[in-house]
Amino acid sequence: SQQGEEDPQALSIQEGENATMNCSYKTSINNLQWYRQNSGRGLVHLILIRSNEREKHSGRLRVTLDTSKKSSSLLITASRAADTASYFCATKAGGTSYGKLTFGQGTILTVHP
Amino acid sequence: GAGVSQSPSNKVTEKGKDVELRCDPISGHTALYWYRQSLGQGLEFLIYFQGNSAPDKSGLPSDRFSAERTGGSVSTLTIQRTQQEDSAVYLCASTSVGGMMQGNETQYFGPGTRLLVL
């Protein structure tokens, strides 16, 4: 199976609720990134967390990283209908000298108004 | 400045034909990546260019796939003798070199080319 696997595969919530998505990976990493994709088009970078960091915030986003469990979570608080999209985690392997990213399968988030 | 651009946005071709997909990275970005995304799947790495170094072609699925980057800027991904399983969205991303070694780089993606092989 792939590095960077997300769960759940799909998540459906009401506006105002929080959404939590999880990502697991298999090998050591340099950093882990979360991206958002609307309608199967280009990805937009949301947040990057380095292997020596445990938690990071950006607006309504909160990312945690547990390197001992090789897992990360993305929390979107007070969700909005506009947050409806696919969310992917991507890992940059440790020791590589360039930014090749390995992506997970993604979580499809639907926020109902 | 402008972001990463890709053309065409959509391409429909017949099995067996060759196709060329183009990527214009962000000006000044020396690293360029091609990914493929099949329906409902995550991104699959295809190839990576960094400056004048030899490209990393380890992700190309077959010898029907090739890519080049002229003048360190525009890149073209060519698929020869297309097959139906080549149908996917092909995404290009670029990033600057500066942050690459510090683990704080961000990849900027283009809108992708949706390829359909009939």
Contacts between the chains, C-beta under 8 A, distances in Angstrom:
chain1	res1	chain2	res2	distance
A	2	B	42	6.8
A	4	B	42	7.4
A	30	B	103	4.5
A	31	B	103	4.7
A	31	B	104	7.3
A	33	B	106	7.4
A	33	B	107	7.9
A	35	B	109	7.8
A	40	B	37	7.3
A	40	B	39	7.9
A	40	B	89	5.9
A	40	B	112	7.6
A	40	B	114	7.6
A	41	B	89	7.4
A	41	B	111	5.0
A	41	B	112	5.4
A	42	B	4	7.6
A	42	B	91	6.5
A	42	B	109	4.2
A	42	B	110	5.5
A	42	B	111	4.4
A	42	B	112	5.6
A	43	B	43	7.6
A	43	B	91	7.1
A	43	B	93	7.8
A	43	B	107	7.9
A	43	B	109	4.4
A	44	B	109	7.3
A	45	B	106	4.6
A	45	B	107	6.7
A	45	B	108	7.2
A	48	B	104	6.5
A	48	B	106	6.5
A	50	B	103	5.4
A	50	B	104	7.1
A	51	B	103	7.5
A	88	B	42	6.0
A	88	B	43	7.1
A	90	B	43	7.7
A	92	B	103	6.7
A	97	B	100	7.4
A	97	B	101	6.8
A	98	B	31	6.6
A	98	B	48	6.5
A	98	B	50	5.8
A	98	B	56	7.6
A	98	B	100	5.8
A	99	B	31	6.5
A	99	B	33	7.7
A	99	B	95	5.7
A	99	B	100	5.4
A	99	B	105	4.9
A	99	B	107	6.4
A	100	B	33	7.4
A	100	B	45	5.9
A	100	B	48	5.9
A	100	B	56	7.1
A	101	B	33	7.9
A	101	B	43	7.8
A	101	B	45	7.3
A	101	B	107	6.5
A	102	B	45	7.1
A	103	B	35	7.7
A	103	B	42	4.1
A	103	B	43	4.1
A	103	B	44	7.8
A	104	B	42	5.3
A	105	B	41	6.2
A	105	B	42	4.5
A	106	B	41	7.9
A	106	B	42	5.5
